[in-house]
Amino acid sequence: MSASADLESDDWVARGCTNGVPMGQDLPAMPAGALGPTIMVWAMKDTQSRNLDRIQIVKGWYQDGQPREQIYTVVWSDRR
């Protein structure tokens, strides 16, 4: 099933849990010619805390034995 079909289904959370990779785990190798992974993001604020300011995806990897990271901002609050 396609990622867009997963997102449009009534049980998209269950599909993400069943077919996805939990936060912090390694993604499986992509097939040759693939454009990259599809990332589903769902966030909720703690009722006892302040509002969320932003949602970010952090990609970490090793290159030449050195740790690297790239941060992707998915959404910011207040239309920044």
C-alpha positions as a Markdown table, in Angstrom:
| # | Residue | x | y | z |
|---|---|---|---|---|
| 1 | Met | 0.0 | 0.0 | 0.0 |
| 2 | Ser | 1.2 | 3.5 | -0.7 |
| 3 | Ala | 2.1 | 6.1 | 1.9 |
| 4 | Ser | -0.6 | 8.4 | 0.6 |
| 5 | Ala | -3.2 | 5.6 | 1.1 |
| 6 | Asp | -1.9 | 5.1 | 4.6 |
| 7 | Leu | -2.4 | 8.8 | 5.4 |
| 8 | Glu | -5.9 | 8.9 | 4.0 |
| 9 | Ser | -7.1 | 5.8 | 5.9 |
| 10 | Asp | -9.1 | 5.9 | 9.1 |
| 11 | Asp | -6.5 | 3.8 | 10.8 |
| 12 | Trp | -3.4 | 5.8 | 9.7 |
| 13 | Val | -1.8 | 5.7 | 13.2 |
| 14 | Ala | -2.1 | 1.9 | 13.3 |
| 15 | Arg | -0.6 | 1.6 | 9.8 |
| 16 | Gly | 2.3 | 3.8 | 10.7 |
| 17 | Cys | 3.0 | 1.8 | 13.8 |
| 18 | Thr | 2.8 | -1.5 | 11.9 |
| 19 | Asn | 4.6 | -0.5 | 8.7 |
| 20 | Gly | 6.9 | 2.3 | 9.9 |
| 21 | Val | 10.2 | 2.7 | 11.8 |
| 22 | Pro | 9.9 | 4.1 | 15.4 |
| 23 | Met | 11.7 | 7.3 | 16.2 |
| 24 | Gly | 15.4 | 6.7 | 16.9 |
| 25 | Gln | 15.7 | 3.5 | 14.9 |
| 26 | Asp | 17.6 | 3.0 | 11.7 |
| 27 | Leu | 15.7 | 3.2 | 8.4 |
| 28 | Pro | 16.1 | 0.2 | 6.1 |
| 29 | Ala | 18.1 | 0.5 | 3.0 |
| 30 | Met | 16.3 | 2.2 | 0.1 |
| 31 | Pro | 15.9 | 0.4 | -3.2 |
| 32 | Ala | 18.1 | 1.7 | -6.1 |
| 33 | Gly | 16.5 | 4.8 | -7.6 |
| 34 | Ala | 14.2 | 5.5 | -4.6 |
| 35 | Leu | 13.7 | 9.2 | -3.8 |
| 36 | Gly | 13.8 | 8.8 | -0.1 |
| 37 | Pro | 11.6 | 7.8 | 2.8 |
| 38 | Thr | 8.1 | 9.1 | 3.5 |
| 39 | Ile | 8.0 | 10.5 | 7.0 |
| 40 | Met | 4.7 | 10.7 | 9.0 |
| 41 | Val | 4.8 | 13.2 | 11.8 |
| 42 | Trp | 2.2 | 13.4 | 14.6 |
| 43 | Ala | 2.8 | 15.6 | 17.6 |
| 44 | Met | 0.7 | 16.6 | 20.6 |
| 45 | Lys | 1.5 | 19.0 | 23.4 |
| 46 | Asp | 1.4 | 17.9 | 27.0 |
| 47 | Thr | -1.6 | 19.5 | 28.7 |
| 48 | Gln | 0.6 | 20.5 | 31.6 |
| 49 | Ser | 3.2 | 22.2 | 29.4 |
| 50 | Arg | 3.6 | 25.1 | 27.0 |
| 51 | Asn | 2.7 | 25.0 | 23.3 |
| 52 | Leu | 5.0 | 23.3 | 20.9 |
| 53 | Asp | 7.3 | 25.8 | 19.1 |
| 54 | Arg | 8.4 | 23.6 | 16.1 |
| 55 | Ile | 8.7 | 20.0 | 14.9 |
| 56 | Gln | 12.0 | 18.9 | 13.5 |
| 57 | Ile | 13.4 | 15.8 | 12.0 |
| 58 | Val | 17.0 | 15.1 | 12.9 |
| 59 | Lys | 19.0 | 12.8 | 10.6 |
| 60 | Gly | 22.2 | 11.3 | 12.1 |
| 61 | Trp | 24.9 | 9.3 | 10.3 |
| 62 | Tyr | 28.6 | 8.5 | 10.4 |
| 63 | Gln | 30.9 | 9.7 | 7.6 |
| 64 | Asp | 34.5 | 8.8 | 7.6 |
| 65 | Gly | 34.1 | 7.6 | 11.2 |
| 66 | Gln | 32.8 | 11.0 | 12.3 |
| 67 | Pro | 29.2 | 11.6 | 13.5 |
| 68 | Arg | 27.2 | 14.0 | 11.4 |
| 69 | Glu | 23.7 | 15.4 | 11.6 |
| 70 | Gln | 21.2 | 17.4 | 9.6 |
| 71 | Ile | 18.2 | 19.1 | 11.1 |
| 72 | Tyr | 15.0 | 19.6 | 9.0 |
| 73 | Thr | 12.3 | 21.9 | 10.4 |
| 74 | Val | 8.9 | 20.4 | 9.4 |
| 75 | Val | 6.7 | 23.2 | 10.9 |
| 76 | Trp | 7.1 | 26.3 | 13.1 |
| 77 | Ser | 4.5 | 28.0 | 15.2 |
| 78 | Asp | 3.2 | 31.5 | 14.5 |
| 79 | Arg | 3.8 | 31.2 | 10.8 |
| 80 | Arg | 7.6 | 31.9 | 11.1 |
